[in-house]
Amino acid sequence: MTGKPFVRLGAVATVLVFAVGASAGCTKKSDNEAAGATKRTADQVKIALVPGGAHPYFQPWKETGAKAKTELGVADVTFNETSGWDQTKQNDVLKSLAAQGYNAFGIFGVSPENINATFEDLKRQGFPVASLASCPAGNVNKADFCLSTDVELAAYKAGQAAIKAMGGQGNLVHLTGNKVDSNTQRRIAGVQKAVDEAGGKVKLLQTITDVDKDLQSAQKAVADLLAAKGAQIQGIVNTAYNPAVAAAEGVKQAKLPIKVIAIDDDQTILAGIRDGSVAGTVLQNPVGQASVGSYALLKLSEGCTVSQPGVVVDSGSFVVTKENVESYETDRQAKTDELRKAFDSQYLTCN
């Protein structure tokens, strides 16, 4: 997923069960098993797509959810971004949605370190749950499945693209999100891997974290970077949304010969690729996450099971340059179609 505009909260695991559903904490095992076995027809399924808060990355979820409602024939698909990047508030939102009759959840958890408790509580109430666009920290996923960008692989691709644009040598700067976010650490590792493979010809001059809170903060960080070190930099690789936009704008305005590799498909970035001021971008697949995630939640609601509970599925990442800027959507749609077929043939068991 894209870099997330929030600061990690402290220990909130102790309040998660009660925040999502106070009654669920004392549900007996037999009740849980009965709830888990609940089957619903499509017209009884109400899907909630719930990111951790407002962010440009998630906007395609809203339109995709509306399309999924019609295409899947479900009772409703809602999009709710009111959590404000606070895990307790997100739990309150989920509790409210459940009270309104929503019974299948696609969630981008605010706190990857603690979101598994939320997933478990929803599942105890008999709801299928998907972790979308970000998986829980560590190696355990308590949602039925996680459909997310392999962020380390995407960052590795971005690093490779930046180094190629730089001619294979020079100083590279990495701009990314919240330092304590486990996904940020994976992105840092991906870029470092690409640098290591350059055989000493590329130096990672600086990795700047915590610059994805909002566009204004990112713009200031880029302006400060270019003022202090602009003449020393040959490439900037971005693995978070707001610094990518800020770097595209800042380098163009400064008229510096710095090769910029961005992330996602903000119109500023796409325009920069077309006019040559941005070397490329690495796209993720938010439409595929919402579309295929909703489809899989419906199938689980109808009685299918996940062949490997908690399975992690890469939703895809795509390098876009001037050569394919007009055609990349075809590749991304093909990946989405492939994912849906994979859920039918590989990830779901349906009787």
C-alpha positions in Angstrom: 0.0 0.0 0.0 0.9 3.6 -0.2 2.7 5.3 2.6 0.1 6.0 5.4 -0.5 9.5 6.7 -0.6 8.7 10.4 1.5 8.3 13.5 1.5 4.9 15.1 -0.5 4.8 18.4 0.7 3.2 21.6 -0.7 0.0 23.1 -4.3 -0.2 22.2 -4.8 -4.0 22.1 -6.6 -4.1 25.5 -9.4 -1.9 24.2 -9.9 -3.4 20.8 -12.4 -6.1 21.7 -14.7 -3.7 23.5 -14.3 -0.9 21.0 -15.6 -3.2 18.2 -18.3 -5.0 20.0 -18.7 -5.1 23.8 -20.9 -8.2 23.7 -18.5 -10.2 21.6 -15.9 -10.6 24.3 -18.1 -12.9 26.3 -19.5 -14.9 23.4 -19.4 -18.6 24.2 -17.4 -21.0 21.9 -20.5 -22.7 20.7 -22.0 -19.3 19.7 -18.8 -18.5 17.8 -18.9 -21.7 15.9 -22.5 -21.1 15.0 -21.8 -17.5 13.9 -18.9 -18.6 11.8 -21.0 -21.1 10.0 -23.6 -18.5 9.0 -24.4 -18.5 5.3 -26.0 -15.6 3.5 -27.3 -15.1 0.0 -26.0 -12.2 -2.1 -29.0 -10.1 -1.4 -28.3 -10.4 2.4 -24.7 -9.4 2.2 -23.7 -5.8 3.1 -20.0 -5.1 2.6 -18.1 -2.3 4.3 -14.8 -1.1 2.9 -13.0 0.8 5.7 -9.6 2.5 5.3 -7.9 4.0 8.3 -8.8 7.5 7.3 -8.9 9.9 4.3 -6.1 9.5 1.8 -6.0 9.8 -2.0 -4.9 6.2 -2.4 -8.3 4.9 -1.2 -10.5 7.1 -3.4 -10.8 4.3 -6.1 -12.3 2.0 -3.4 -15.5 4.2 -3.3 -16.3 4.0 -7.0 -15.2 0.3 -7.2 -17.5 -0.5 -4.2 -20.4 1.1 -6.0 -19.7 -1.0 -9.1 -19.3 -4.1 -7.0 -22.7 -3.7 -5.5 -24.3 -3.9 -8.9 -22.0 -6.5 -10.4 -22.2 -8.9 -7.4 -25.8 -8.3 -6.7 -25.2 -7.7 -3.0 -27.5 -5.6 -0.7 -25.0 -2.8 -0.3 -21.3 -1.8 -0.4 -20.4 1.2 1.6 -17.1 3.2 1.9 -16.2 4.7 5.2 -13.1 6.8 5.7 -14.1 8.6 8.9 -11.6 6.8 11.3 -9.2 9.7 11.3 -6.1 7.5 11.5 -7.0 6.5 15.0 -7.4 2.8 15.8 -9.9 3.3 18.6 -12.0 5.5 16.3 -11.8 2.9 13.5 -13.0 0.2 16.0 -16.0 2.5 16.8 -16.7 2.9 13.1 -16.7 -0.9 12.6 -19.0 -1.3 15.6 -21.4 1.2 14.2 -21.4 -0.4 10.8 -22.1 -3.8 12.3 -25.0 -2.3 14.2 -26.3 -1.0 10.9 -26.4 -4.5 9.5 -23.1 -4.6 7.6 -21.8 -8.2 7.8 -18.6 -8.4 5.6 -15.6 -6.2 6.1 -12.6 -5.1 4.0 -10.3 -3.2 6.3 -7.1 -1.2 6.1 -6.1 -1.3 9.8 -4.7 1.8 11.3 -2.4 -0.1 13.6 -0.8 -3.2 12.0 0.7 -4.2 15.3 -2.8 -4.5 16.9 -5.3 -4.9 14.1 -5.5 -8.7 14.5 -7.5 -8.3 17.7 -10.1 -6.3 15.7 -10.2 -9.0 13.0 -10.7 -11.7 15.5 -13.5 -9.9 17.2 -15.4 -9.3 14.0 -15.0 -13.0 13.0 -16.3 -14.1 16.4 -19.5 -12.2 15.4 -19.7 -14.3 12.3 -18.4 -11.7 9.8 -16.0 -12.5 7.0 -13.0 -10.1 7.1 -10.4 -9.1 4.6 -7.3 -7.2 5.4 -7.0 -4.9 2.3 -4.0 -2.8 1.2 -2.0 -3.6 4.3 -1.3 -6.8 6.2 -0.9 -7.0 10.0 2.6 -6.6 11.3 4.6 -9.8 11.8 3.8 -13.2 10.3 0.2 -13.8 11.5 -2.9 -12.5 9.8 -6.2 -13.1 11.7 -8.3 -11.9 8.8 -9.6 -14.5 6.4 -7.1 -13.2 3.9 -4.9 -10.2 3.1 -4.9 -8.7 -0.3 -2.2 -6.1 -0.5 0.8 -4.8 -2.4 4.0 -6.7 -1.7 5.5 -3.4 -0.5 9.1 -4.6 -0.4 8.9 -5.9 -3.9 7.3 -2.7 -5.1 10.0 -0.6 -3.5 12.6 -2.8 -5.0 11.1 -2.2 -8.4 11.1 1.5 -7.7 14.8 1.4 -6.6 15.7 -0.5 -9.8 13.8 2.0 -11.9 15.5 5.0 -10.3 19.0 3.5 -10.7 18.3 2.7 -14.3 17.1 6.3 -14.9 20.3 7.6 -13.2 22.4 5.7 -15.7 23.4 3.1 -13.0 25.4 5.4 -10.8 25.2 8.4 -8.5 23.6 9.5 -5.3 20.0 8.4 -4.5 17.6 9.7 -1.9 14.6 7.7 -0.6 11.5 9.5 0.6 8.9 7.4 2.5 6.3 7.3 5.2 6.1 6.7 9.0 9.4 5.3 10.3 7.8 2.9 12.8 5.3 1.5 10.3 6.3 -2.1 9.5 5.5 -1.4 5.8 7.9 1.5 5.7 10.6 -0.8 7.0 9.9 -3.2 4.2 10.1 -0.4 1.7 13.4 0.7 3.1 14.7 -2.9 2.7 13.4 -3.0 -0.9 15.2 0.1 -1.9 18.4 -0.9 -0.1 18.3 -4.3 -2.0 18.3 -2.4 -5.3 21.2 -0.2 -4.2 23.2 -3.1 -3.0 22.8 -4.8 -6.4 24.4 -1.7 -8.0 27.8 -2.9 -7.0 28.9 0.2 -5.2 28.1 2.6 -8.1 25.0 4.0 -6.3 25.1 5.6 -2.9 22.0 5.9 -0.8 22.7 9.4 0.3 19.7 9.7 2.7 16.4 8.0 3.6 13.9 10.5 4.8 10.9 9.1 6.7 7.7 10.6 8.2 7.0 12.8 5.2 3.6 11.4 4.2 1.3 13.1 6.7 0.0 15.6 4.2 1.1 17.3 1.0 2.2 20.5 2.7 4.6 18.6 5.0 6.0 16.7 2.1 6.5 19.8 0.0 8.5 21.4 2.8 10.6 18.3 3.2 11.4 18.3 -0.5 12.1 22.0 -0.6 14.5 21.7 2.3 16.2 18.6 0.7 16.7 20.4 -2.6 18.0 23.5 -1.0 20.6 21.6 1.1 21.6 18.8 -1.2 20.0 19.3 -4.6 23.3 19.6 -6.5 24.6 16.3 -5.0 21.5 14.2 -5.9 21.1 12.3 -9.1 17.9 10.4 -8.2 14.9 10.5 -5.8 12.9 7.4 -5.2 9.5 7.8 -3.5 7.6 5.0 -1.7 4.8 7.2 -0.3 2.1 9.2 -2.0 2.5 12.8 -0.8 6.3 13.0 -1.1 6.1 11.5 -4.6 3.8 14.4 -5.6 6.0 16.9 -3.8 9.2 15.6 -5.4 7.6 15.7 -8.9 6.6 19.3 -8.4 9.8 20.4 -6.6 12.3 19.0 -9.0 10.5 20.4 -12.0 10.2 23.8 -10.4 13.9 23.8 -9.4 14.9 22.7 -12.9 17.4 20.2 -11.4 18.6 17.2 -13.5 17.3 14.8 -10.8 15.6 11.6 -11.9 12.4 11.1 -10.0 10.6 7.8 -9.5 7.2 8.2 -7.9 4.5 6.0 -6.6 0.9 5.7 -7.6 -0.9 7.7 -10.3 -1.7 11.2 -9.1 -2.3 13.4 -12.1 0.8 15.5 -11.3 2.9 12.4 -11.6 1.4 11.2 -14.8 1.7 14.7 -16.4 5.4 14.7 -15.3 6.0 11.3 -16.9 4.4 12.6 -20.2 6.5 15.8 -20.2 9.7 14.0 -19.1 10.1 15.8 -15.7 9.4 12.5 -13.9 11.2 9.3 -15.0 8.5 6.9 -13.9 6.2 5.7 -11.1 5.3 2.4 -9.5 1.6 1.8 -9.4 -0.3 -0.3 -7.0 -3.8 -1.8 -7.5 -6.4 -0.2 -5.2 -9.2 -1.0 -7.7 -8.2 -4.7 -7.6 -8.0 -4.7 -3.8 -11.6 -3.3 -3.5 -13.0 -5.3 -6.4 -11.5 -8.7 -5.7 -11.7 -8.2 -2.0 -15.5 -7.5 -2.3 -15.9 -10.6 -4.5 -14.0 -12.9 -2.1 -16.0 -11.5 0.9 -19.3 -12.4 -0.9 -18.0 -15.9 -1.6 -17.1 -16.3 2.0 -20.5 -15.0 3.0 -22.1 -17.6 0.8 -20.3 -20.4 2.5 -16.9 -20.8 0.8 -13.9 -21.1 3.0 -10.3 -19.9 2.6 -8.1 -22.8 1.7 -5.2 -21.4 3.8 -6.7 -19.1 6.5 -4.9 -15.8 6.7 -3.3 -16.2 3.3 -1.4 -13.2 2.0 -1.9 -12.3 -1.7 0.1 -9.7 -3.7 -2.4 -7.4 -5.5 0.4 -6.4 -7.9 2.7 -3.5 -8.6 3.6 -2.0 -12.0 6.5 0.2 -13.3 5.2 3.0 -15.5 7.4 5.1 -17.7 6.9 7.3 -20.8 6.9 4.1 -22.9 3.7 2.7 -21.3 2.0 5.6 -19.6 -0.9 5.4 -22.0 -1.4 1.7 -21.7 -0.6 0.7 -18.1 -4.3 0.4 -17.1 -4.6 -2.6 -19.4 -1.9 -4.4 -17.4 -3.5 -3.5 -14.1 -6.9 -4.7 -15.2 -5.4 -7.9 -16.4 -3.8 -8.4 -12.9 -7.2 -7.8 -11.3 -8.8 -10.4 -13.6 -6.0 -12.8 -12.7 -6.5 -12.3 -9.0 -10.2 -13.0 -9.2 -9.5 -16.3 -11.1 -6.9 -17.2 -8.5 -9.4 -16.8 -5.6 -11.7 -19.1 -7.5 -9.1 -21.7 -8.3 -6.6 -21.5 -5.5 -7.5 -19.5 -2.5 -11.2 -20.4 -1.9 -12.9 -23.8 -1.4 -16.5 -23.8 -2.3 -18.9 -26.7 -2.0 
